[in-house]
Amino acid sequence: MKILVINCGSSSFKYQLWDMQTHKVLCSGLVERIGDAVGRLIHKKNPDTEAERKTSEDGVFPDHTAGMMRVMALLTDPEAGALKELSEISACGHRVVQGGEEFTKSALITEEVLDNVRKLSPLAPLHNPACIQGIEVIMKILPDCPSVAVFDTEFHSSMPPRAYMYALPYEYYERNRIRRYGFHGTSHGYVAGKAAEFLGKAPEEVNVIVCHLGNGCSISAVRGGKCADTSMGLTPLAGVIMGTRCGDIDPAIPAYLGAQTGLSAARIDALLNRESGLKGICGLNDMRDIHAACAEGNAKAKLALDMFCYSIKKYIGAYYAVLGRVDALAFTAGIGENDNVTRATVCEGLEGLGIAVDTAANNVRSSDPRAISPKGAKVSVLVIPTNEELAIAQAAQRVLRELGKSL
């Protein structure tokens, strides 16, 4: 049983081929700079193992179809691939960023589903069109292979109205569907489930605050396996400070900037999404570079790190109040899994809530789920590596089984 997972951007896409019996990645890769004069493809067979075989090549990929056709050739290549024939692929799982209120769970992709995803593009103009393009390419290349849409927003669809509504005139929700949707949902759901598993409990028995910290960051409050609240909003711009996104700011700032500087709405949007956050404060958005700059005495880098950790700490406090009881605080994604300094700084001063970090445990580098809190702590502070691709593959498998389709 093999499932191909596709994650499309406007000029790139990532892919992984999963063996669902062993939960191992057979092949993975990235095609980038689609549409440029020279594109780039990186393909790995048996990634992250001693048997890894890497293929890198430059080429012209005028569109996603050209890139995907090259990937299909590699998947069946006698040396670089893991398949004899493409018909061995049982299903394709596609990451779709915005599912709106129409999709509260993963769905088998039909023309009707695809049309509804298209209608949601105004809510995610940078993301959904790229997702749609990837789906259309796969359905053209593999017409007999079922495709499943797995939505970033679906895990957050359990939020109550008090959490997802904005205090705007209600007509804008009814007419324009302006509300909090939340993102990174596949990661949040996966990590919350793994946190419960680590504690030896069922998801319904556990309350978890999940901190997904990468270049994009989001926090969620998970009560009994269901999302009660999350930091990202109508778009991924809201919430904590991120690599290049500002996070929560006074909503009057864009209008003020426009009036004072003459910047267009589009230019301000780009500024808030691509030039703000850690990058806006210190010119750097890779946390490794920020730590190095802090060690050299860079005051702006220190300020950026302090602001970042402070914004996360505030959400943890707020979501502790939302949940009432917290069993675990889980860190995940690039920064959350690898940055012991950020984890320690975020948790510093939260001892009154039962949240503390054991320094020795926190300094251990590992790819395994682990506790970094002192033994007997009221709240288990965990590091849980996320695996969105596996979660997408599992969701695709689940949808097809529910529909009675044999794999």
C-alpha positions, 0 to 999 in steps of 0.5 A: 500500500503506497501513498504519494503525498503532494504539497504544492506552492506557486513555483515549487512542490514537495513530495513523499512516497509512503509505504503505509505498511511500514510507515517508511518514506520510500522516496521524497523530493522537491521541485523548485523554481518552476517557470524560471529559466533554470529549475531545480529538482532534488530527489532522494530514495530511502531518505534519512537512512544509510541506504539514501540515494540522492539525485540532484539536477537542474532543468527547465520546468515551465509548469507543474506538469513538467516537474511532476512528469520528471518526478514520475520518471524518477519514481519508476527509475530502476536505480533512483525509484521505488516502483516498477510501475506507477499503478503501484501508487494506491492514492495521492494525498494533497495538502490544501491550505484553506477548506473554509467552513465547507470542509471539516474533514479530508475529502475524496477529490471530485470535480465538485470538491475541486470547484468548492476549493476554487471558490475558497481561493479568495480566502487563500489567494497565495495558497489554494490556486497552487494546491489546485494546480497540483491536484489537476496535474496529478489527476491528469498524470494518474487518472485512475489513482484516487486523490484526497484533499487534506485541509490545513484548516480541518483540525481547527473546525471544532473551535466554538463561535466564541473563539472563531468569530471576530467582533465585526458587523455580523454581516461580514461573516455571513457574506464574506466568511470573515472568521478565524480559520487557523492553519498548520492544523495537520501538524497540530492534530498529529502532535496533540495525538502523539503527546497523548500517546506519549503520556499513555492516555487517550486523546479524549483524556488530555488537554494540550497546548501545542506550539508549532514553531518554524518560520511560520508559527502557531499555537493551539489549545487542544481539549480532549483531542479537539481544537478549542482555539488557535493563534492564526486567524483568517490568514496565517498572518495573525498570532505570534511573531514569526520569521517574516510575519508580524503576528498580532498588531494593532489593526489600525496600523495598516491604515495609518501606514497607508495614510502616512507613507502612501504605500498601497494595500498590496505593498503593506500586505507584502511588508507585513507578511514578508518583511516583518517578524524577526526579519523586520526587527533584526534583518534575520529570520533563521533562528540559528543566525539570530542566536549567533548574532546574539552571541556577538552582542547584536542588540537587535537580534536579542530584542527579536529573540525576546519579542518572539519568546514573549509573544509565545509565552503570552499565548501559553498563558491565555490558552492555559486559561482557556483550557482550565487544566493543561496536561502537556505543553508540546513544542514542535516544528523546526524551532520547537524541535531543535532550539533549546534556548527558545524552549527554555526562554518561553517556559521561564517564569511559568513555574507558577502554572506548573510549567518548567524545564529540566536543563539537562533534558532540554539540552539533549538533541534527539529526533524522538518524542521526549519530555524536557520537564522535571520528573513529577511536574504538574505539566509535562513539557514535551518535544514532539517531532511533527510529521505532516506528510505521514498525517496526510498519508494516513488521512488519505488512507482513512478516507478511502477505507471509509468509502469502502475503496480497496487499497 
